[in-house]
């Protein structure tokens, strides 16, 4: 099939780059050749700026990757963020340049306790850095946030996920977005131990198991948004 795709693509002037073409599977790895060249199997790859993987740790790995990327962007703006410019100017840079980088594709995240803590701690570290405050000084974060007036990254990312969930629920056509959201997987016994967190778990805690139906009412769904973001923040790091 992939060789047929390769040949048909060439007819319309499209070339498949063999060095950038990889294969990923959650089953047995079997040799796949394209133009007699073997394709490389990978455990994860980046697609449209997001890591894709079958690994159960993929969610945490993706958030960790976003944090690392955001720190690199932070230091690319060091002439502003580490300067003597006003806190207001630094906060504007954080909100317009760093926040979108940190929360990119957050609509797909599973907001586990570990993920929430990672988002909170990374943003707090950046706020301390622009104010030249060391952690050992033990200045409460509420005081720092009053000074920076930065948009809360966890609250912001959870709002985006909530609104995206409502959008998906209201899709009327037969898109893959809706299909994958409702997919339940094959029947059978799962492995022993605590079940893995699902994307929909935190939504169900607020909107109930029939959240897809509840989201059809825009006003009702919007009224639950605050409860969703509050629920997510309540079990995270203490404010210091």
Number of C-alpha atoms within 10 A of each C-alpha: 6 11 13 9 11 16 14 13 13 11 9 8 7 11 12 13 9 13 9 8 11 16 14 15 13 9 6 6 10 8 10 15 12 16 11 8 10 12 17 15 15 11 13 16 13 10 8 7 10 16 16 16 19 12 11 10 10 15 22 17 15 20 26 17 15 22 20 15 14 23 19 13 16 22 12 11 17 13 11 17 24 15 14 11 12 13 19 13 12 22 20 15 17 25 16 11 15 23 19 16 19 25 21 15 18 22 18 15 21 22 27 19 13 13 19 22 17 19 22 19 13 17 23 20 15 18 24 17 15 22 18 12 15 11 13 6 7 9 14 12 16 10 11 17 15 9 14 20 14 21 16 15 21 23 18 15 23 26 19 18 23 22 17 15 21 21 15 18 19 17 12 8 8 8 10 9 12 17 11 10 14 12 8 8 7 6 6 6 6 8 7 6 6 7 8 8 13 12 17 17 14 20 21 14 12 15 19 13 13 9 18 20 14 17 22 16 12 13 10 12 19 15 10 15 20 15 12 21 20 12 14 18 17 9 12 17 14 11 11 12
